[in-house]
Amino acid sequence: MDVSAILEAHKSKFKPVSVEGKVIPVEFDLGLLAAYDQNPLDEAELRKGKDAYLHDLARDNTQLLLNQVFQLPTVSDDAGVLAMLPAPTTPLPREKPLPKPKPETRWEKFAKAKGIVKRKKERMVFDEESGDYKPRWGYGGANDDGTKDWLIEVPSSADPMEDQYAARREAKKERVDKNKKRQQRNMEEAAVATKLDARAVKRGDRPNMDNVRAMKRREIENQILVSKAATASAGRFDKKMDGDLKPKGIRRQFAPTITDSGKEKSGNMDILNRIVGKGGEDLVNVRKAIKRTK
């Protein structure tokens, strides 16, 4: 049975993969899967049928782009055969400004000074005792020594009646709390450093950690003073501690209920002079008052 006629009829329904008639070669940026056709449009064909002409033009340029993609090196993956795209060559504008560099933490500064290089570790590690893979850290991790040991030796300096499992859990809880406090401290120092960095950029210099710690200390002292004055007695009857901060500011002074009659008379005269004036002088600008009444 000759099926050549059927194959030719089926083949005639599709256009060839080769595209001809391009005077100016089409430029490609395979990293972005983009094609740039700089050839001018045919006005005669555009007038005959705009939609059909633009459709055929887009199809030809897409075919040229796919021909370039099929010439790239490929790799096999679970999803199938993938083409290795090169790096893009067309610069594109950013939608948002560049992010500001984050201030270094204490560990990052220490690691830079000591030359410590961070190496990425696998999340799952093999636990020889259980014969299974477990997370390196976290719940059910391989480093959880509080529950995986079925027998714990009692140290010579510890109480023989003390629960060593509970002691390990308590020590782990203290380590977790300590790490959380350190993390909170680093976040606060980073926030203060960001504020100082914004001020320093305007001046043209860079802040140091001494300024960051001093500013943080002042903020903590202000918060302590505010909390001390939040009681009903404004901190007057609070228990004093060693190195306790003294609140700064103007305090109201009250005259004693029993005093010398001469001082009381002079005080009352001062108040009277401030109200009605001393020696008959005018306390009110009469001219200015008359102008306001008009």
Sequence and secondary structure as in RCSB ss.txt:
>XXXX:A:sequence
MDVSAILEAHKSKFKPVSVEGKVIPVEFDLGLLAAYDQNPLDEAELRKGKDAYLHDLARDNTQLLLNQVFQLPTV
SDDAGVLAMLPAPTTPLPREKPLPKPKPETRWEKFAKAKGIVKRKKERMVFDEESGDYKPRWGYGGANDDGTKDW
LIEVPSSADPMEDQYAARREAKKERVDKNKKRQQRNMEEAAVATKLDARAVKRGDRPNMDNVRAMKRREIENQIL
VSKAATASAGRFDKKMDGDLKPKGIRRQFAPTITDSGKEKSGNMDILNRIVGKGGEDLVNVRKAIKRTK
>XXXX:A:secstr
   HHHHHHHHTTS  S     SS  EEETTTTEEE      HHHHHH HHHHHHHHHHHHHHHHHHHHTTS EE
EETTEEEE      S    SS         HHHHHHHHHT       SEEEETTTTEEEESSSTT TT TTTS S
     TTS TTS HHHHHHHHHHHHHHHHHHHHHHHHHHHHHHHHHHHHHHHHT    HHHHHHHHHHHHHHHHH
HHHTTSTTTTTTS   TT     S       SS  HHHHHHHHHHHHHHHH STT  SS HHHHHHHH 
